[in-house]
Amino acid sequence: MAEKVKNISKGLKSLFLIHGIVSLLIGVLLVFAPWTWAELTKYGSIDPNPMRFIGAFTLALVVKDWFGFIAKQWSEVRIIVILEVMYTLFGGLVSLYIVIFVAASNAVLFNAIVYALFFCAWTWLYFKHR
């Protein structure tokens, strides 16, 4: 018995696009101007090399988002949607921990909110397509 092919919804394609744009902006800033990022977020003094590494990972997410955006079937993107659910869950929890226990700036709280929003979107679309 053949399994039914599930196409990717416009909502999921839109999420790949939005996430890709956000990741591109943040990744470029972290790789090429980590001090600007630290100043914008009131992060204080930083070691730019770990920030650049995080930026490189963030730019890799842009590539993942592009492949997700051009994919046609759910089977092509299922595993990367699961990756995003986990990444945004753990990123959000770490950001929340920093806000609560490290007394970070409002920018880190904003970061936690962005992670939470992406977590909700990725999770909702995962269960919608599953």
C-alpha positions as CSV (number, residue, x, y, z in Angstrom):
1,M,0.0,0.0,0.0
2,A,1.5,3.3,-1.1
3,E,1.9,6.1,1.5
4,K,0.1,9.3,0.7
5,V,2.4,12.2,-0.3
6,K,2.0,15.3,1.8
7,N,2.8,18.6,0.2
8,I,4.3,21.4,2.3
9,S,1.8,24.1,3.3
10,K,2.2,27.8,2.4
11,G,2.5,28.4,6.1
12,L,5.5,26.2,6.5
13,K,7.1,27.7,3.4
14,S,6.5,31.2,4.8
15,L,8.1,30.1,8.1
16,F,11.2,28.9,6.3
17,L,11.4,32.2,4.5
18,I,10.9,34.4,7.6
19,H,13.3,32.3,9.7
20,G,15.8,32.4,6.9
21,I,15.7,36.2,6.7
22,V,16.0,36.7,10.5
23,S,18.9,34.2,10.6
24,L,20.6,35.9,7.7
25,L,20.5,39.3,9.4
26,I,21.6,38.0,12.8
27,G,24.3,35.7,11.3
28,V,25.9,38.4,9.2
29,L,25.9,40.8,12.1
30,L,27.5,38.2,14.5
31,V,30.1,37.1,12.0
32,F,31.2,40.5,10.7
33,A,30.3,42.9,13.5
34,P,30.1,41.1,16.8
35,W,30.8,44.3,18.8
36,T,27.9,46.0,17.1
37,W,25.7,43.0,18.2
38,A,27.0,43.4,21.8
39,E,26.3,47.1,21.8
40,L,22.8,46.7,20.3
41,T,21.9,44.1,22.9
42,K,23.8,45.8,25.8
43,Y,25.7,42.6,26.2
44,G,28.8,44.2,27.6
45,S,32.3,43.1,26.7
46,I,32.5,40.0,24.6
47,D,35.1,37.7,23.0
48,P,34.2,38.1,19.3
49,N,35.4,34.6,18.3
50,P,32.6,32.6,20.0
51,M,30.1,35.2,18.7
52,R,31.4,34.6,15.2
53,F,31.1,30.9,15.6
54,I,27.4,31.3,16.7
55,G,27.0,33.6,13.6
56,A,28.4,30.9,11.4
57,F,25.9,28.4,12.7
58,T,23.2,30.9,12.3
59,L,24.2,31.4,8.6
60,A,24.1,27.6,8.2
61,L,20.5,27.8,9.3
62,V,19.8,30.1,6.3
63,V,21.0,27.4,4.0
64,K,18.7,24.9,5.8
65,D,15.8,27.4,5.4
66,W,16.5,27.8,1.7
67,F,16.3,24.0,1.1
68,G,13.1,23.9,3.3
69,F,11.6,26.7,1.3
70,I,12.2,25.1,-2.1
71,A,11.2,21.6,-1.0
72,K,7.8,20.2,-2.2
73,Q,7.0,17.4,0.1
74,W,6.8,17.0,3.9
75,S,9.1,14.0,3.8
76,E,11.9,16.3,2.5
77,V,11.7,18.7,5.5
78,R,10.4,16.6,8.4
79,I,13.8,16.1,10.1
80,I,14.8,19.8,9.8
81,V,11.5,20.9,11.3
82,I,12.2,18.6,14.2
83,L,15.7,20.2,14.5
84,E,14.1,23.6,14.6
85,V,11.6,22.6,17.3
86,M,14.5,21.3,19.5
87,Y,16.8,24.2,18.7
88,T,14.2,26.9,19.5
89,L,13.1,25.0,22.6
90,F,16.6,24.8,24.0
91,G,17.6,28.3,22.8
92,G,14.5,29.7,24.4
93,L,15.1,27.9,27.7
94,V,18.7,29.1,27.8
95,S,17.7,32.6,27.1
96,L,15.0,32.5,29.8
97,Y,17.6,31.1,32.3
98,I,19.9,34.0,31.5
99,V,17.1,36.5,31.9
100,I,16.1,35.0,35.3
101,F,19.4,34.2,36.9
102,V,22.0,36.4,35.2
103,A,20.0,39.7,35.2
104,A,20.6,40.2,31.5
105,S,19.4,43.1,29.4
106,N,16.0,43.5,27.8
107,A,17.6,42.3,24.5
108,V,18.0,38.9,26.0
109,L,14.4,38.9,27.1
110,F,13.5,39.9,23.5
111,N,15.7,37.0,22.3
112,A,13.8,34.6,24.6
113,I,10.5,35.8,23.2
114,V,11.7,35.4,19.6
115,Y,12.8,31.8,20.4
116,A,9.4,31.1,22.0
117,L,7.5,32.5,19.0
118,F,9.6,30.4,16.5
119,F,9.2,27.3,18.8
120,C,5.4,27.7,18.8
121,A,5.3,28.1,15.0
122,W,7.7,25.2,14.2
123,T,5.9,22.9,16.7
124,W,2.4,23.9,15.4
125,L,3.4,23.3,11.8
126,Y,5.2,20.0,12.7
127,F,2.0,18.6,14.3
128,K,-0.1,20.0,11.4
129,H,2.0,18.2,8.8
130,R,2.6,15.0,10.8
